[in-house]
Amino acid sequence: MFAAVLGLTRVLLGAACAVLLLLQVVLAPLFPPPPELLFMAAPRGTADLFRLDVNRALVVNITRSPDDDTHPAWSPDGQYLAYYTRQAGRIDLHRMSAIGADSHRLAETGAAGAYPVWSPDGHWIAFSSARQETAGVYRLRPDGTGLTRLTNRMTVALFWSPDGQYILFLADCDSNCDLFLMHADGSNLRRLTRNGNIDAYPVWSPDSRRVAFVSNRSLSFDLYLLEIDCDDSAFGGCPVHRLTENRQSDSFPAWSPDGRFIAFASDRTGDYEIHLLEAGCYRQPGGCAEQTTRLTTRPGTDIVPLWSPAGDSLLFLSAVGSTFDLNQLTLSTGAVRRLYARTLRDGIVIWRPTDHPNHFLTISQPS
């Protein structure tokens, strides 16, 4: 009798689980997961990684390590994180689940330089290494196999193209910085810029055909644009289109998800504010000056815009001493909402990739 009851119970439980699984599949499109951000903060002195539910401003610490956990990168499916951890003076590349479990070491890096980046298909992780004679840019599989050096050039930043074909990186940054491009397997390395000045903060267009970046080639820092299908054999590298002309500083470009606009930070009004321009403004009569709009009018320093997945709002940072507040600006109303206060430090903010693939926000204190 007991065995029969136990068997019936198992059958009923199995049926209930099947129904729950079916409901998850059917209802998932109707109730998508809330938009989330991943960022780095140090409220306890050492750096940890945090997830933030944007709708509820709910923050969860997912590392809680006595060591510094930094430079996070979310896998394209949102299931895993690659990041650096510092233990006993050594910095290694690690991978763990997005909820903070099952962390394991993938490779030794020697220094926390460029942020690791995932290929859009999730099959590879690219990272930089500063290990003496083996310095350069590498890639490996998420399980730690297939380690390959792509180039021996040292880089401070890596950017995988949205279509997965290319890796863009910054190199030769002793006195200046230039943009380099290679295929994802390390072949066909090209130097896109070579002008003796600083070319930095590059960002891919959504169609992987153009790159917006910052340069001081005209004395002040302005925004420029180049097409990757260009002739880089000239003295200065690829031809570029100048997007802004400001005697102060324009920086931190961010391409809208539809590729129509570029948001950026500028101190042209006396302090850093968020501005917006049309990406094709250099083709229009009057140039980009007539196609530029100021979005914030707040006292203090507002920098580093990041588009929402739908393109209807922008995240940006406000400097508060040596830390930052993370804010959200609704474009239709101009309303600003603070999401996280005063404990954000140099690091990265990234949307969960299922919401906002291949768009991330690099944070740094403006000079």
DABELNOR-V722498 format. One line per field, one symbol per residue. phi: phi as a letter, one per 30 degrees, with the letter a starting at -180 (. if undefined). psi: psi as a letter, one per 40 degrees, with the letter a starting at -180 (. if undefined). burial: I if it has 24 or more other ideal C-beta (glycine too) atoms within 12 Angstrom, else O. A space follows every 50 residues. Layout:
BEGIN
phi=???
psi=???
burial=???
END
This chain:
BEGIN
phi=.ddddddddddddddddddddddddddeddbddddbccacbbdcjcdbcb cbdddchccbdcchcdcdcbhdbddedicbbcacbcbhiccbdbbbddcj chdbdcadciadcdddbddedidbbcacbcdhdcdkcbbaddcjdidbdd acddbcabbddedidbbcacbhcdcbbbcbbbddcjdhdbcdbabiccca hdbddedicbbcacbcdciddbcbbbcddbdcddecjddbcdcbbbdcac ahdbddecidbbcacbcdcjbdbcbbbddcdddcejidedccbdccbcdj ccbhdbddedicabdaccdbiccbccbbcdddcidcbdcacicdbelbbb deedcbdibbbccaddd
psi=ddddddddddddddddddddddddddedddgiiihiihihigdedihiii ihhddefhhhhedfieihhifihhideedihiiihhhfeihihiiiieee ifhihdihddigbihiiiideeeihiiiifgbefiahiiiieeeifhhhd iehiiehihhideedihiihiffdeaiihihiieeeifhihdigeeahha fihiidefdihiihifefdihihihihdgiheeideaiiihhdighebhh afihhideedihiiiifeedihihihihdfdeeiheaddefhhhdifiia hhigihiideeeihiiihhgbeaiihihhhddeeihhhdhheehahbihh ihdedghehihhhihi.
burial=OOOOOOOOOOOOOOOOOOOOOOOOOOOOOOOOOOIIIIIIIIOOOOIIII IIOIOOOOIOIIIOIOIIIIIIIIIIOIOIIIIIIIOOOOIIIIIIIIOI OOIOOIIIIIIIIIIIIIIIOIOIIIIIIIOOOOIIIIIIOIOOOOIOII IOIIIIIIIIIIOIIIIIIIIIOOOOIIIIIIIIOIOOIIIIIIIOIIII IIIIIIOIOIIIIIIIIOOOIIIIIIIIOIOIOOOIIIOIIIIIOIOOII IIIIIIIOIOIIIIIIIIOOOIIIIIIIIOIIOOOOOIOOOIOIIIOIOO IIIIIIIIIOIOIIIIIIIOOOIIIIIIIOIOOOOIOOIIOOIIIIIIII IIIOIIIIIIIIIIOIO
END
